[in-house]
Amino acid sequence: MAGLRERQKARRLQRILEVARARFRRDGYEKVTIDSIAEEAEVSAVTVYNYYGTKAGLLLALVKESDDLLIAQLRRLIDALPPDPREAIARFGQIMRHHALTYLTKPTWREVLAASIIEGGSEFGRTYAALDRVLIDLMADLVAAYQARDVLPDDLDNMALGDTLFGIQNIRFFQFIADDDLDDTEVDRLFRADIAGIFAASIQKETDPA
């Protein structure tokens, strides 16, 4: 019986998230209410509040779900890296941007980013920062993989470089999300220019294009 209840709860949670994501994409975060999500998900508003607390809590749950999917994609990249680390880092940014827009819209991501700053000391802010930390660690793993191949120098601090690269990628991501007219091609060009500047003296000649 306990197992059945847990499965029923899991299905309710998933249904609430599915409805919330669809409504945020269609109507915009500000216009959507907990009551409207509950009605479409066929649960009570009290149930939604009990599970997620607030609409921001729902948004955070969607970000967590999104990051789980994103992390799996980035790990596949690290498992099959291209010869040039500059290309791998550029693809890291591409994966993040493409995944972001398949999951939520730019306006909803702006709500996420604003909440991560405004509520930096709250559960929302702390959880968002912890999710970012996982992504930073993945970038550091990417750097370490190229060090293991003798493409990048052993004396590079992979954690510090991963943090720096992710920070630059994040700035470009913020620009991408902030401007509805800024497309992925332009952001990719800008980020590749950033990468080229950082790695100009760090990559061995054999990885340079002929």
Stockholm file with secondary structure:
# STOCKHOLM 1.0

chainA/1-210         MAGLRERQKARRLQRILEVARARFRRDGYEKVTIDSIAEEAEVSAVTVYNYYGTKAGLLLALVKESDDLLIAQLRRLIDALPPDPREAIARFGQIMRHHALTYLTKPTWREVLAASIIEGGSEFGRTYAALDRVLIDLMADLVAAYQARDVLPDDLDNMALGDTLFGIQNIRFFQFIADDDLDDTEVDRLFRADIAGIFAASIQKETDPA
#=GR chainA/1-210 SS CHHHHHHHHHHHHHHHHHHHHHHHHHHCTTTCCHHHHHHHHTSCHHHHHHHHSSHHHHHHHHHHHHHHHHHHHHHHHHHTCCSCHHHHHHHHHHHHHHHHHHHSCHHHHHHHHHHHHHTTTSHHHHHHHHHHHHHHHHHHHHHHHHHHTTSSCTTSCHHHHHHHHHHHHHHHHHHHHHCTTCCHHHHHHHHHHHHHHHHTTTSCGGGSCC
#=GC SS_cons         CHHHHHHHHHHHHHHHHHHHHHHHHHHCTTTCCHHHHHHHHTSCHHHHHHHHSSHHHHHHHHHHHHHHHHHHHHHHHHHTCCSCHHHHHHHHHHHHHHHHHHHSCHHHHHHHHHHHHHTTTSHHHHHHHHHHHHHHHHHHHHHHHHHHTTSSCTTSCHHHHHHHHHHHHHHHHHHHHHCTTCCHHHHHHHHHHHHHHHHTTTSCGGGSCC
//
